[in-house]
Amino acid sequence: MEKMLHLLETFTARGSDGQTYRVQAYEHLARLDAVPDTQGQWEPTGLAEYKLADGRHLSVDKDGAMTLAGTGLRLKRDPSLHD
């Protein structure tokens, strides 16, 4: 099975350090080997991934709070910031 990431959205978040960050949300897509398709039919897997614009990974808890992996820096989407 082949897999790829598809960019869903990019938005601005405010960090617990007071800085603003660009966050990119991706969905995981997969192409099933059992279904031959010359058009390259990709299907969503139901998994999402969040990263900073520089590629560092964010973990997201069930309340939507984001934490920069390995740092403890917390980010929150800020609707007052224009994307």
MILUM-560774 format. One record per residue: residue in three letters; x, y, z of N, C-alpha, C, CB in turn. Coordinates in steps of 0.001 Angstrom, whole numbers. Glycine has a CB too. Layout:
BEGIN
R   residuo      n_px      n_py      n_pz     ca_px     ca_py     ca_pz      c_px      c_py      c_pz     cb_px     cb_py     cb_pz
R       ALA         X         Y         Z         X         Y         Z         X         Y         Z         X         Y         Z
...
REM end
This chain:
BEGIN
R   residuo      n_px      n_py      n_pz     ca_px     ca_py     ca_pz      c_px      c_py      c_pz     cb_px     cb_py     cb_pz
R       MET       844     -1168         0         0         0         0       898      1242         0      -965        -8      1222
R       GLU       608      2167      -902      1334      3430      -946       635      4447       -47      1438      3959     -2403
R       LYS      1427      5330       548       863      6357      1426      1430      7714      1044      1160      6042      2916
R       MET       654      8770      1332      1147     10130      1148       378     11075      2052      1025     10569      -326
R       LEU       925     12274      2238       263     13317      3015      -352     14325      2064      1255     14011      3985
R       HIS     -1523     14819      2446     -2223     15843      1667     -2473     17038      2584     -3575     15290      1066
R       LEU     -1988     18210      2176     -2161     19418      2979     -3625     19822      2998     -1293     20569      2434
R       LEU     -4203     19910      4200     -5596     20313      4351     -5732     21816      4568     -6232     19566      5508
R       GLU     -4907     22342      5480     -4989     23761      5785     -3719     24237      6459     -6195     24053      6667
R       THR     -3531     25537      6421     -2441     26193      7121     -3065     27303      7947     -1348     26745      6129
R       PHE     -2665     27407      9212     -3224     28444     10071     -2176     28948     11050     -4448     27917     10827
R       THR     -2494     30056     11709     -1591     30670     12672     -2022     30284     14086     -1567     32212     12504
R       ALA     -1035     29987     14918     -1304     29644     16318      -361     30460     17209     -1122     28099     16571
R       ARG      -800     30691     18423        24     31397     19401       598     30376     20365      -797     32486     20162
R       GLY      1908     30467     20600      2581     29554     21504      2553     30041     22934      3996     29348     21068
R       SER      2780     29143     23871      2830     29509     25287      4014     30435     25569      2922     28247     26165
R       ASP      4919     30573     24596      6054     31495     24715      5722     32886     24172      7265     30930     23978
R       GLY      4465     33085     23713      4035     34371     23185      4307     34575     21702      4694     35447     23941
R       GLN      5033     33664     21085      5361     33761     19656      4199     33237     18812      6660     32971     19334
R       THR      4162     33664     17550      3182     33112     16614      3868     32089     15725      2525     34234     15759
R       TYR      3129     31072     15352      3652     29962     14554      2676     29647     13432      3897     28705     15436
R       ARG      3212     29203     12292      2394     28701     11191      2275     27183     11364      3019     29078      9784
R       VAL      1050     26708     11381       769     25281     11566       157     24749     10280      -187     25035     12789
R       GLN       593     23568      9877        63     22911      8695      -599     21599      9114      1184     22662      7645
R       ALA     -1838     21427      8663     -2585     20208      8970     -2634     19341      7716     -4029     20539      9481
R       TYR     -2293     18081      7879     -2264     17124      6772     -3182     15952      7077      -824     16627      6510
R       GLU     -3718     15357      6021     -4415     14080      6173     -3575     13008      5501     -5861     14134      5562
R       HIS     -3614     11816      6062     -2913     10670      5479     -3818     10046      4427     -2517      9619      6575
R       LEU     -3251      9814      3246     -3967      9146      2166     -3246      7848      1833     -4075     10062       911
R       ALA     -4008      6871      1340     -3423      5589       953     -4024      5148      -371     -3656      4513      2048
R       ARG     -3210      4467     -1145     -3686      3852     -2387     -3568      2349     -2190     -2862      4346     -3660
R       LEU     -4682      1671     -2263     -4709       236     -2031     -4157      -514     -3228     -6124      -228     -1726
R       ASP     -3247     -1467     -2948     -2647     -2280     -4011     -3662     -3230     -4645     -1470     -3079     -3459
R       ALA     -4677     -3601     -3891     -5642     -4592     -4380     -6585     -4003     -5432     -6456     -5149     -3213
R       VAL     -6585     -2677     -5552     -7494     -2042     -6500     -6667     -1381     -7602     -8414      -998     -5788
R       PRO     -6460     -2086     -8707     -5672     -1488     -9785     -6420      -289    -10372     -5367     -2535    -10891
R       ASP     -5735       827    -10442     -6372      2053    -10911     -5316      2904    -11595     -7049      2833     -9738
R       THR     -5459      3094    -12873     -4477      3892    -13602     -4587      5372    -13275     -4640      3684    -15092
R       GLN     -5676      5798    -12685     -5863      7197    -12327     -5219      7543    -10987     -7338      7523    -12285
R       GLY     -4773      6553    -10222     -4138      6824     -8938     -5123      7248     -7878     -3095      7877     -9094
R       GLN     -6136      6459     -7638     -7174      6772     -6662     -6627      6719     -5240     -8348      5808     -6810
R       TRP     -6586      7847     -4555     -6111      7924     -3174     -7306      8058     -2249     -5130      9112     -2980
R       GLU     -7269      7348     -1127     -8359      7351      -157     -7860      7842      1196     -8973      5947       -25
R       PRO     -8662      8649      1913     -8266      9075      3261     -8237      7892      4217     -9223     10153      3790
R       THR     -7274      7909      5138     -7153      6830      6117     -7829      7175      7439     -5691      6508      6359
R       GLY     -8223      8431      7611     -8816      8860      8877     -7789      9404      9860     -9552      7713      9510
R       LEU     -6516      9405      9457     -5458      9933     10310     -5084     11336      9869     -4225      9018     10284
R       ALA     -4784     12193     10845     -4334     13551     10560     -2994     13774     11245     -5381     14603     11029
R       GLU     -2247     14730     10737      -936     15051     11280      -768     16565     11239       205     14330     10485
R       TYR      -174     17107     12295        53     18546     12389      1539     18807     12526      -722     19158     13580
R       LYS      2025     19815     11775      3434     20180     11812      3546     21697     11783      4211     19541     10626
R       LEU      4661     22194     12316      4983     23595     12108      5467     23745     10669      6060     24098     13134
R       ALA      5466     24967     10167      5899     25213      8795      7334     24741      8559      5781     26696      8469
R       ASP      8159     24690      9626      9543     24228      9472      9675     22704      9554     10417     24868     10535
R       GLY      8544     21993      9675      8552     20534      9650      8529     19849     11007      9732     20082      8924
R       ARG      8682     20608     12099      8650     19976     13421      7233     19503     13731      9146     20959     14517
R       HIS      7137     18311     14322      5850     17674     14589      5165     18245     15829      6039     16179     14753
R       LEU      3840     18303     15743      3002     18697     16866      2136     17510     17258      2128     19938     16514
R       SER      1947     17338     18558       961     16358     19008      -288     17141     19389      1498     15487     20220
R       VAL     -1441     16537     19130     -2721     17185     19398     -3527     16288     20314     -3499     17481     18081
R       ASP     -3987     16847     21452     -4799     16029     22357     -6268     16117     21952     -4611     16483     23830
R       LYS     -7115     15370     22634     -8526     15302     22233     -9264     16620     22404     -9231     14237     23026
R       ASP     -8702     17556     23187     -9309     18878     23330     -8815     19852     22268     -9021     19437     24709
R       GLY     -7909     19406     21397     -7396     20239     20325     -6154     21035     20695     -8453     21168     19881
R       ALA     -5644     20871     21917     -4420     21562     22318     -3234     20917     21618     -4234     21527     23862
R       MET     -2335     21752     21111     -1167     21264     20379        87     21478     21215     -1034     21974     19009
R       THR       992     20494     21177      2266     20575     21894      3379     20242     20922      2294     19615     23126
R       LEU      4422     21078     20923      5578     20826     20077      6358     19670     20663      6469     22088     19945
R       ALA      6545     18625     19876      7193     17393     20339      8541     17685     20989      7378     16416     19172
R       GLY      8734     17123     22186     10005     17196     22886     10314     18512     23577     11068     16912     21950
R       THR      9379     19480     23544      9683     20787     24132      8728     21218     25236      9678     21820     23066
R       GLY      7501     20744     25214      6497     21208     26170      5838     22509     25741      7124     21386     27527
R       LEU      6289     23100     24616      5676     24323     24103      4263     24009     23633      6522     24933     22946
R       ARG      3293     24746     24171      1899     24525     23804      1456     25612     22841       991     24500     25056
R       LEU       650     25212     21864       128     26151     20878     -1380     26083     20850       700     25862     19488
R       LYS     -1971     27234     20563     -3426     27307     20467     -3772     28128     19243     -4060     27923     21756
R       ARG     -4686     27611     18449     -5163     28353     17278     -5722     29669     17752     -6235     27550     16482
R       ASP     -5351     30740     17096     -5769     32075     17515     -6589     32723     16408     -4544     32952     17872
R       PRO     -7922     32750     16576     -8774     33305     15524     -8559     34809     15310    -10226     33046     15858
R       SER     -7917     35490     16255     -7677     36930     16068     -6505     37177     15132     -7417     37610     17418
R       LEU     -5682     36140     14883     -4570     36267     13947     -5065     35926     12559     -3382     35355     14352
R       HIS     -4699     36717     11584     -5143     36469     10205     -4205     35487      9537     -5211     37786      9392
R       ASP     -4803     34504      8881     -4009     33481      8181     -3663     33959      6788     -4769     32139      8110
REM end
